[in-house]
């Protein structure tokens, strides 16, 4: 297969590629800024690799062959969604996106974000609420099940705006799902080892249930696919079963791997010592707060932590 054939299966979407370039560029600028000022332990190479890898998975899902062929195959569309929620989302969070990328932003915007994410700020309180394990699990699960309702899914395939909204919300649902487990700052609710394992088990169970419903259904749930020219009921039903099995077993394996990493005490959560010691660390330090994460952002005696000259 020639490179021209391979590249022909990619479509460089003008609504996706510029966003990917900007997001990765801002993070890279922040990563370089931290390392250039002696805080290399707060911006290790492994975080950069995880962050860039996560967005590379997003690119594969939304720009590569999966997005080209998803309109013809439900199973291909399912792979696209699994890449966004189960592969890309945790990789992005392992890069601690806010804690690093904020240093790639202009100073006035960085100061505003720092103030917005202080523990007492309304925006931070809302964020802490949304990343509570029960709330994060509920929102991510609700979005996943809602988008797989037949009426919603059929609408996705005939309306480009709704289709983009689905992908955006499922990726956000993936970030919410993994946030309490990985412990990416800002984080207001640290989970115990047993809590994280139980949380992932609950996530795996509900996805397996939805995948099982799709797989074991004796009728085509999504009429859009059976109405495609030359497809028919039998072919659409077979493809639906493959798609359901991908969710049932594929995402289950990924979540099980996440649970095993937690059990084996891989340092996914906060608590690392990644920078110079800072005296009188506030309580928010122990909760993985963005402003004081890794001792980089706290400037003693300053009116605002983000007024440091970076």
C-alpha positions in Angstrom: 0.0 0.0 0.0 1.5 3.3 -1.1 1.7 6.4 1.1 -0.7 8.2 -1.2 -3.3 5.6 -0.5 -2.7 5.8 3.3 -2.9 9.6 3.3 -6.1 9.5 1.2 -7.8 7.9 4.2 -7.0 11.0 6.3 -9.0 14.2 6.0 -7.3 17.2 7.5 -10.4 18.8 9.1 -10.2 22.5 9.4 -12.3 22.4 12.6 -10.0 19.9 14.3 -6.3 20.2 13.2 -5.9 23.9 14.2 -7.3 23.2 17.6 -4.9 20.2 18.1 -1.9 22.3 17.0 -2.8 25.2 19.4 -3.5 23.0 22.4 -0.3 21.0 22.0 1.7 24.2 21.2 0.5 26.0 24.4 1.3 22.9 26.5 4.8 22.6 24.9 5.5 26.3 25.6 4.5 25.8 29.2 6.6 22.7 29.5 9.7 24.5 28.1 9.1 27.5 30.3 9.0 25.3 33.5 12.1 23.4 32.5 14.0 26.5 31.4 13.5 28.0 34.9 14.8 25.0 36.8 11.6 23.1 37.4 12.3 20.1 35.3 10.9 17.8 37.9 7.6 19.5 37.6 7.6 19.0 33.8 9.2 15.6 33.2 9.5 14.2 29.7 7.0 11.4 30.5 4.2 14.0 31.0 5.0 15.6 27.7 4.9 12.2 26.0 1.6 11.3 27.7 0.0 14.6 26.8 1.1 14.6 23.2 0.3 10.9 22.9 -3.3 11.6 24.1 -3.9 14.3 21.5 -2.3 12.0 18.8 -5.0 9.5 19.7 -7.6 12.2 19.3 -6.1 13.0 15.9 -6.2 9.4 14.8 -9.9 9.2 15.9 -11.1 12.4 14.4 -8.8 13.0 11.4 -7.8 9.5 10.4 -9.5 6.6 8.7 -11.9 5.9 11.6 -13.7 9.2 11.0 -13.8 8.6 7.2 -15.4 5.2 7.5 -17.6 5.6 10.6 -20.6 6.7 8.6 -20.7 3.3 6.9 -19.9 1.1 9.9 -21.3 1.3 13.4 -18.3 -0.8 14.6 -15.8 1.7 13.2 -17.7 4.5 14.9 -17.6 2.6 18.2 -13.8 2.3 17.9 -13.6 6.1 17.4 -15.5 6.7 20.6 -13.5 4.2 22.6 -10.3 5.9 21.4 -11.6 9.3 22.7 -12.9 8.1 26.1 -10.7 5.2 27.1 -7.4 5.9 25.4 -7.0 9.6 24.7 -8.6 11.0 27.9 -6.3 9.3 30.5 -3.2 10.0 28.5 -4.0 13.7 28.3 -4.7 13.8 32.1 -1.4 12.0 32.8 0.3 15.0 31.3 -1.3 17.2 34.0 -2.6 19.6 31.3 -3.7 22.6 33.4 -0.7 22.6 35.7 1.8 22.7 32.8 -0.2 24.4 30.0 -1.0 27.4 32.1 2.6 28.5 31.9 2.3 28.6 28.1 -0.4 31.2 28.3 0.1 35.0 28.3 0.7 36.4 31.8 -2.7 38.2 32.2 -4.6 35.1 31.3 -2.4 33.0 33.6 -3.1 35.3 36.5 -6.9 35.1 35.8 -6.8 31.3 35.7 -4.8 31.2 38.9 -7.4 33.4 40.6 -10.3 31.4 39.1 -8.9 28.1 40.5 -8.1 29.2 44.0 -10.0 26.9 46.5 -12.5 29.6 47.4 -13.3 30.7 43.9 -16.8 29.9 42.6 -15.3 28.3 39.4 -13.1 26.1 41.5 -16.0 25.0 43.7 -18.0 24.1 40.7 -15.0 22.2 39.3 -14.5 20.4 42.6 -18.2 19.4 42.5 -18.0 18.0 39.0 -14.8 16.0 39.8 -16.3 14.4 42.9 -16.1 10.6 42.1 -19.9 10.0 42.3 -20.7 13.1 40.2 -18.0 12.5 37.6 -19.1 8.9 37.2 -22.7 9.9 37.0 -22.1 12.6 34.3 -19.8 10.5 32.2 -22.2 7.5 32.4 -25.2 9.6 31.6 -23.6 11.1 28.5 -22.5 7.7 27.3 -25.9 6.1 27.6 -27.8 9.2 26.3 -25.7 9.3 23.1 -26.4 5.6 22.5 -30.1 6.0 22.6 -31.3 5.1 19.0 -32.9 8.5 18.4 -29.8 10.4 19.4 -27.4 8.2 17.6 -29.4 8.3 14.3 -29.5 12.1 14.6 -25.7 12.1 14.9 -25.2 10.5 11.5 -27.3 12.9 9.6 -26.3 16.2 11.3 -22.7 17.4 11.3 -23.1 19.7 14.2 -24.7 17.0 16.4 -22.0 14.7 15.4 -19.3 17.1 16.5 -21.2 17.8 19.7 -21.3 14.0 20.4 -17.5 13.6 20.0 -16.8 16.7 22.1 -19.1 15.6 24.9 -17.9 12.0 24.9 -14.2 13.2 25.1 -15.2 15.5 28.0 -17.1 12.5 29.6 -13.8 10.5 29.3 -11.9 13.3 31.0 -14.4 13.4 33.8 -14.4 9.7 34.2 -10.6 9.4 34.6 -10.0 12.7 36.5 -10.7 11.3 40.1 -8.6 8.2 39.4 -5.6 9.8 37.9 -5.7 12.7 40.4 -4.8 15.5 37.9 -4.7 18.9 39.5 -6.8 20.8 40.4 -8.3 18.0 42.5 -10.4 18.5 45.5 -11.2 14.9 46.3 -8.4 12.3 46.8 -9.5 8.7 46.5 -8.2 5.7 48.4 -6.7 2.7 46.7 -9.9 0.7 47.3 -12.0 3.7 46.2 -10.2 4.0 42.9 -10.4 0.3 42.2 -14.1 0.3 43.0 -14.7 3.3 40.9 -13.0 1.7 37.8 -15.0 -1.5 38.5 -18.2 0.5 38.5 -17.2 2.2 35.2 -16.3 -1.1 33.6 -19.6 -2.7 34.7 -21.9 0.0 33.2 -20.0 0.0 29.9 -20.1 -3.8 29.8 -23.9 -3.6 30.4 -24.4 -1.1 27.6 -22.2 -3.1 25.3 -24.0 -6.3 26.2 -27.4 -4.7 25.4 -26.1 -3.6 22.0 -24.4 -7.0 21.3 -27.3 -9.2 22.3 -30.1 -7.2 20.7 -32.0 -9.3 18.2 -32.9 -6.2 16.2 -31.1 -3.3 14.6 -31.1 -0.5 17.2 -29.8 2.2 14.8 -31.8 2.3 11.7 -29.4 4.7 9.9 -27.0 1.8 9.3 -29.5 -0.6 7.9 -30.9 2.0 5.6 -27.6 2.5 3.9 -27.5 1.4 0.2 -26.6 -2.3 -0.1 -26.5 -3.0 3.6 -29.7 -4.5 4.8 -30.9 -5.8 8.2 -28.6 -8.9 8.4 -25.4 -7.0 7.7 -26.3 -4.1 10.0 -27.2 -6.5 12.8 -23.9 -8.3 12.5 -22.0 -5.0 12.5 -24.0 -3.9 15.5 -22.9 -7.0 17.4 -19.3 -6.3 16.6 -19.7 -2.7 17.8 -21.3 -3.9 21.1 -18.5 -6.4 21.6 -15.9 -3.7 21.2 -17.5 -1.7 24.0 -18.2 -4.8 26.1 -14.8 -6.3 26.0 -12.5 -3.6 24.6 -13.2 -0.8 27.1 -13.4 -3.4 29.8 -9.9 -4.5 29.2 -8.6 -0.9 29.2 -10.4 -0.1 32.5 -9.1 -3.4 34.0 -5.6 -2.4 33.0 -6.2 1.0 34.8 -7.4 -0.9 37.9 -4.3 -3.1 37.9 -2.0 0.0 37.6 -3.8 1.4 40.7 -3.4 -1.9 42.6 0.3 -2.1 41.7 0.6 1.4 43.1 1.8 3.1 39.9 1.9 6.9 41.0 -1.1 8.0 39.0 -2.4 10.4 41.7 -0.9 13.5 43.1 1.6 13.7 45.9 4.8 13.6 44.0 7.6 16.0 45.0 8.4 17.6 41.6 10.0 20.9 42.5 11.8 23.0 45.0 10.5 22.8 48.6 8.1 25.7 49.5 7.6 26.7 53.1 4.2 26.9 54.6 2.4 25.0 51.8 -1.3 25.6 52.1 -3.8 22.8 52.6 -4.6 23.0 48.9 -1.2 21.5 48.2 -2.3 18.2 49.7 -5.4 18.2 47.5 -3.4 18.5 44.3 -4.4 22.1 43.8 -3.3 23.7 40.5 -2.0 27.0 42.1 0.4 25.3 44.3 1.1 22.1 42.4 4.7 20.9 42.7 5.7 24.0 44.6 6.2 25.9 41.3 3.2 28.2 41.4 3.4 29.4 45.0 5.3 32.7 45.4 5.6 33.7 49.0 4.5 37.2 49.8 3.0 37.8 46.4 -0.6 39.1 46.0 -1.3 36.3 43.5 0.6 33.0 42.9 0.6 33.7 39.1 2.4 37.0 39.4 5.8 35.2 39.3 7.9 36.2 36.4 7.9 33.2 34.1 
